[in-house]
Amino acid sequence: MNNGQNDKNERIEQGVNGDSNVNNIETGAQDGRQIDYEKNIIVCENLVKIYKTKETEVVALQGLDLVIERGELMAIIGNSGSGKSTLLNMIGGLDRPSAGKLIVDGQDLLKFNDRQLIKYRKETVGFVWQNNARNLIPYLTAKENVELPLIISNKKKKAAKAMELLEMVGLSHRAKSKLSQLSGGEQQRVAIAIALANNPKILLADEPTGSVDTKTADQILDVFRMMNEKLGVTIIIVTHDRRIAKKVNRVVAIRDGRTSSEMIRKRSYAEELKDIKIGMESLEDETHQEYVVLDRVGRLQIPSEYIEALGLKGKNKVKMFMENGKIILEPPEKQEDKEKEKVAGT
């Protein structure tokens, strides 16, 4: 792994100024590591979100830590209720965290007022939703849909910009088509063009391939990768589909409101495609290295399949010890059996 990839595996400890803008480089209060806000566009530290009603309280994010570099193409995966969509709403300025720190493009979102959040959503982030009713207006053509955010922002040369964006997503020939005349995949590509209309620094996509078939999903993901490479925009895809890992550089898994593991691409996507074309590698080969994430106090989440394999479901204790430079986890009874065998052998 190169140094850049190793940096991404580190969990962050950082301090934040009283102003909504943050210094380019700050030092963490606990471990002295420096956080470069020019390099990292998003920094989440101990992020908490609690939803309250009169009768219940739901903790959606439970002290989540995450760092995303400028220009990254990455995915956030997790089961329903894991907190991934909540995190997307936090980053997008659609909801406010209950506690913690959320720094986006050098700005502390927790200190934003409503007017600042509106400006942030208009200028810094673009959204692509699974439900096209949130992305598109059905009685407008593809070109008119793309022009709409340009009109709201009072941009110049709106028609030319809209056509340029449609050309980038491969739909300039469908500019005059209304949504009923477009396939699901074409509608999502129009939605991507709309999301990029105001030149956002971050593109957020919530289950963008959830309503299309595998072939169309691949085409949509290829558009995301092309936009990432051509425009340098940071793209975050939230999904439950682990197959998306093949198309992105890093995958962060969220479980129970915390980051539990990360998968980082071993080689560049371009290198892998080149090898596939000359028959050196199969698409089914493992492309990413998976890491378990340690939080600031050294805690980690054991994958549920491991817990079931060890017979630990419903239990709250496990034996842990060092052996030949490795950390070993075993069910309590298995370790006790080993100790009995040692005693019997003496």
C-alpha positions in Angstrom: 0.0 0.0 0.0 1.3 3.5 -0.7 1.5 6.3 1.9 -1.7 8.0 0.7 -3.6 4.8 1.2 -2.2 4.3 4.6 -3.2 7.8 5.6 -6.8 7.0 4.8 -6.8 4.1 7.3 -5.9 6.4 10.2 -8.7 7.6 12.5 -8.6 11.3 13.2 -8.1 13.3 16.4 -8.5 17.1 15.8 -9.3 20.5 17.2 -11.6 23.0 15.7 -11.5 26.8 15.9 -14.5 28.8 17.3 -15.1 30.3 13.8 -17.1 28.3 11.2 -13.9 28.3 9.1 -11.1 26.0 10.2 -7.3 26.5 9.8 -5.7 24.6 6.9 -3.8 22.5 9.3 -4.7 21.7 12.9 -3.3 19.4 15.6 -5.4 16.7 17.3 -6.0 17.4 21.0 -5.3 13.8 22.1 -2.5 12.4 19.9 -0.9 15.4 18.3 -1.5 14.3 14.7 -2.0 17.1 12.2 -5.1 17.3 10.0 -4.6 18.9 6.6 -7.9 20.5 5.5 -6.5 21.3 2.1 -6.0 17.6 1.5 -9.1 16.3 3.4 -12.4 17.8 2.2 -14.5 16.0 4.9 -13.6 15.3 8.5 -16.1 13.6 10.8 -15.0 13.2 14.5 -17.1 11.5 17.1 -20.3 12.3 15.1 -23.5 11.7 16.9 -27.1 11.9 15.7 -30.1 11.2 17.9 -33.7 11.3 16.7 -36.2 11.9 19.5 -39.9 11.6 19.8 -42.1 11.8 22.9 -41.9 8.0 23.4 -38.6 6.9 21.8 -35.0 7.9 21.2 -33.1 6.4 18.3 -29.3 6.9 18.1 -28.5 6.8 14.3 -24.8 7.8 14.6 -22.8 6.7 17.6 -19.5 8.5 17.6 -18.6 8.0 13.9 -15.1 8.9 12.6 -14.4 9.4 8.9 -12.0 11.3 6.7 -12.5 11.8 3.0 -9.8 13.3 0.7 -10.4 15.9 -2.0 -11.1 14.2 -5.3 -11.9 10.8 -3.8 -14.3 8.4 -5.5 -15.6 6.3 -2.6 -18.7 4.4 -1.4 -20.3 4.0 2.0 -22.1 0.7 2.5 -24.2 -0.7 5.2 -27.5 -2.5 6.0 -30.7 -0.7 6.4 -30.6 1.3 9.7 -26.8 1.3 9.8 -26.6 5.1 9.7 -25.3 5.6 6.2 -28.1 7.7 4.9 -28.1 9.7 8.1 -24.4 10.5 7.5 -25.1 11.5 3.9 -27.8 13.9 5.1 -25.2 15.4 7.6 -22.6 15.9 4.9 -25.2 17.3 2.5 -26.4 19.9 5.1 -29.9 18.4 5.1 -29.8 17.6 8.8 -27.7 18.7 11.8 -25.6 16.4 13.9 -26.5 16.2 17.6 -22.9 16.3 18.7 -19.3 15.8 17.5 -17.5 17.6 14.7 -18.2 17.8 11.0 -15.8 19.8 8.9 -16.5 20.1 5.1 -14.3 22.1 2.8 -12.7 23.8 5.8 -16.1 24.9 7.3 -17.6 23.7 10.6 -21.2 22.7 9.6 -22.3 22.5 13.3 -21.8 26.3 13.5 -23.8 27.1 10.4 -27.1 29.0 10.7 -30.0 28.2 8.3 -28.9 30.9 5.7 -25.4 29.5 5.7 -26.7 25.9 5.2 -28.8 27.0 2.2 -25.8 28.7 0.6 -23.7 25.6 1.4 -26.2 23.2 -0.3 -26.4 25.4 -3.3 -22.7 25.9 -3.9 -20.7 23.1 -2.3 -22.8 19.9 -2.7 -24.8 18.2 -5.5 -27.3 15.4 -4.9 -28.4 12.3 -6.9 -31.2 10.3 -5.3 -32.5 6.8 -6.0 -36.0 8.2 -6.5 -36.1 10.1 -9.7 -39.1 12.2 -8.4 -36.5 13.9 -6.2 -34.1 14.5 -9.1 -36.3 15.5 -12.0 -39.4 17.4 -13.0 -41.4 15.1 -15.3 -43.0 17.7 -17.6 -39.6 19.3 -18.5 -37.2 18.0 -21.1 -33.8 16.6 -20.1 -32.2 19.9 -21.2 -34.8 22.0 -19.3 -34.2 19.9 -16.2 -30.5 20.6 -16.3 -31.1 24.3 -17.0 -33.3 24.8 -14.0 -30.5 25.0 -11.3 -28.6 27.3 -13.6 -31.6 29.6 -13.8 -32.0 29.6 -10.0 -28.3 30.5 -9.6 -28.5 33.1 -12.3 -25.7 31.6 -14.3 -24.8 32.8 -17.7 -24.9 30.8 -20.9 -27.4 28.3 -19.4 -28.3 26.5 -22.6 -24.7 25.9 -23.6 -23.8 24.7 -20.1 -26.8 22.3 -20.0 -25.8 20.8 -23.4 -22.2 20.5 -22.2 -23.3 18.5 -19.2 -25.6 16.3 -21.2 -22.8 15.6 -23.6 -20.6 14.6 -20.7 -23.1 12.0 -19.5 -23.7 10.8 -23.1 -27.2 12.2 -23.5 -26.9 15.2 -25.8 -29.0 13.4 -28.4 -31.8 13.1 -25.8 -31.8 16.8 -24.8 -35.4 17.4 -26.1 -36.8 14.2 -24.6 -39.2 14.3 -21.6 -38.7 11.9 -18.7 -41.4 9.5 -19.9 -39.3 9.0 -23.1 -36.2 8.1 -21.1 -35.1 4.8 -19.6 -34.3 4.6 -15.9 -30.6 4.6 -16.6 -31.0 7.7 -18.8 -33.0 9.5 -16.2 -30.2 8.8 -13.6 -27.6 10.2 -16.0 -29.7 13.4 -16.4 -29.9 13.6 -12.6 -26.0 13.4 -12.5 -25.9 16.3 -15.0 -28.3 18.3 -12.8 -26.2 17.6 -9.7 -23.1 19.0 -11.5 -24.8 22.1 -12.9 -23.4 24.5 -10.2 -19.9 23.0 -10.2 -20.1 21.4 -6.7 -17.0 20.3 -4.9 -18.8 17.2 -3.5 -21.3 14.9 -5.3 -23.5 12.8 -3.0 -25.4 9.8 -4.4 -27.9 7.9 -2.4 -28.5 4.4 -3.8 -28.2 5.7 -7.4 -28.2 2.2 -8.9 -30.9 0.8 -6.6 -33.7 0.9 -9.2 -31.9 -0.3 -12.3 -30.5 -3.6 -13.6 -26.8 -4.7 -13.3 -25.8 -3.5 -16.8 -27.4 -0.1 -16.4 -25.9 0.2 -12.9 -22.4 -0.4 -14.4 -23.0 2.4 -17.0 -24.1 4.8 -14.2 -21.0 4.0 -12.1 -18.8 4.5 -15.2 -20.3 8.0 -15.5 -19.5 8.7 -11.9 -15.9 7.6 -12.4 -15.5 9.6 -15.6 -16.8 12.7 -13.8 -14.5 12.1 -10.9 -11.5 11.8 -13.2 -12.4 14.7 -15.6 -13.7 17.3 -13.1 -11.9 16.2 -9.9 -15.2 16.3 -7.9 -15.3 14.3 -4.7 -18.0 11.6 -5.1 -19.6 9.7 -2.2 -22.0 6.9 -3.1 -24.2 5.5 -0.4 -25.4 2.0 -1.0 -26.1 -1.5 0.4 -24.7 -3.1 -2.8 -21.1 -4.4 -2.2 -20.6 -4.9 -5.9 -20.0 -1.2 -6.2 -16.6 -1.8 -4.6 -15.4 -2.9 -8.0 -15.9 0.7 -9.4 -14.6 2.9 -6.6 -11.2 3.4 -4.9 -12.4 3.0 -1.3 -15.3 1.5 0.5 -16.3 2.4 4.1 -18.6 0.0 5.9 -20.9 1.4 8.6 -22.6 -0.8 11.2 -24.6 0.4 14.2 -23.8 4.1 13.5 -20.0 3.6 13.4 -17.4 2.9 10.8 -16.6 -0.8 11.1 -14.2 -1.5 8.2 -12.6 -0.1 5.1 -11.8 -1.7 1.7 -9.1 0.1 -0.3 -8.2 -0.6 -3.9 -4.9 -2.4 -4.3 -4.2 -0.9 -7.8 -5.7 1.8 -9.9 -8.9 1.0 -11.8 -7.1 1.9 -15.1 -4.4 -0.7 -14.4 -7.0 -3.4 -13.6 -8.9 -2.7 -16.8 -5.7 -2.9 -18.8 -4.9 -6.3 -17.3 -8.5 -7.6 -17.9 -8.3 -6.6 -21.6 -5.2 -8.6 -22.1 -6.5 -11.6 -20.2 -4.3 -11.4 -17.1 -7.0 -11.0 -14.6 -10.7 -11.9 -14.0 -13.3 -9.4 -13.0 -14.0 -11.8 -10.0 -10.5 -11.4 -8.6 -10.1 -9.6 -5.4 -9.4 -5.9 -6.1 -9.5 -4.4 -2.6 -7.7 -5.0 0.7 -10.1 -4.9 3.7 -9.1 -3.3 7.1 -10.9 -3.2 10.4 -11.3 0.3 11.8 -10.1 1.1 15.3 -11.7 4.0 17.0 -9.8 6.5 19.2 -9.8 4.3 22.2 -8.9 1.1 20.4 -12.3 -0.5 20.0 -13.3 -2.4 16.8 -16.4 -4.1 15.6 -16.2 -7.9 14.9 -18.1 -8.8 11.7 -21.4 -10.6 12.4 -20.3 -13.6 10.3 -17.3 -14.0 12.5 -19.4 -13.8 15.6 -21.8 -16.5 14.3 -18.8 -18.7 13.2 -17.3 -18.5 16.7 -20.7 -19.3 18.4 -20.7 -15.9 20.1 -24.2 -14.7 19.1 -26.0 -13.6 22.2 -22.8 -13.6 24.3 -20.8 -10.5 25.6 -17.4 -12.0 26.4 -14.5 -13.4 24.3 -11.0 -14.5 25.1 -8.3 -12.3 23.5 -4.5 -12.9 23.5 -1.3 -12.4 21.5 0.3 -15.3 19.7 3.2 -15.0 17.2 2.5 -11.3 16.7 -1.2 -11.8 16.1 -4.3 -10.9 18.1 -6.3 -14.0 18.6 -10.0 -14.1 19.6 -11.6 -17.3 20.8 -14.8 -18.3 22.6 -14.3 -18.6 26.4 -15.0 -22.3 26.4 -12.4 -23.0 23.7 -9.6 -21.2 25.5 -10.6 -23.0 28.8 -10.4 -26.4 26.9 -6.9 -25.5 25.7 -5.8 -24.7 29.3 -7.2 -28.0 30.5 -5.3 -29.9 27.8 -2.1 -28.2 28.9 -2.7 -29.2 32.5 -3.5 -32.8 31.5 -0.3 -33.0 29.5 2.0 -32.0 32.3 
